[in-house]
Amino acid sequence: MQVGEMQSVFDLLAMLFFNWQMAALTILLVFAAVADCRSHRIPNQIVMFGIAFAVIDQCVRWPVQEGPLFVLGGVLVGLGLFLPLYLLRAMGAGDVKLLAMVGAFLGPTDTFRVALATMIIGGVMAIVFVVLKGTVGRLAQNLRSLFQVGLLDVLVGRAPDLQLAPSLSAGRLPYGVAISAGTMGYLVARQLGFT
């Protein structure tokens, strides 16, 4: 890559991060990721502030009919994509709310794409996490048990109960980090024209 091309890439990235809406989203995501790493919780204050900020921002920038619909569509897509994972206890409520906050900033289409990027990053993080913790065997055993119990439940006509005792867990992954990385990775890729 030549010097002129590198300068163009840096200029594109600067436009992304010097946009005050994306700067606010970035700051909120960093706070959420740090909180999730420290306490395995994403504070509601971060999420509520982010959604309120997005609503006000969208209502100022767009006509009254479009701004709230953009925010609402993004929030609903974020909730709809990750809520089933929460109900299966594969994800915490804070993670679901964090993606909903991202949706408030980005709208429905980009939120769907962010969720895909997040799931890819989350999958890679989970693999690295269990390898570093030395719990690969426990993870494999848990997956086998969940599959067997779920299959038996389905065969006898019951709804599968896919829950493990916390003591059998292979570890807790701070998924707020994956959501933050997925969001920022998608925004950078979009800014550089890859999506």
Secondary structure, 3 states (H helix, E strand, C coil): CCHHHHHHHHHHHHHHHCCHHHHHHHHHHHHHHHHHHHHCCCCHHHHHHHHHHHHHHHHHHCCCCHHHHHHHHHHHHHHHHHHHHHHCCCCCHHHHHHHHHHHHHHHHHHHHHHHHHHHHHHHHHHHHHHHHHCCHHHHHHHHHHHHHHHHHHHHCCCCCCCCCCHHHCCCCCCHHHHHHHHHHHHHHHHHCCCC
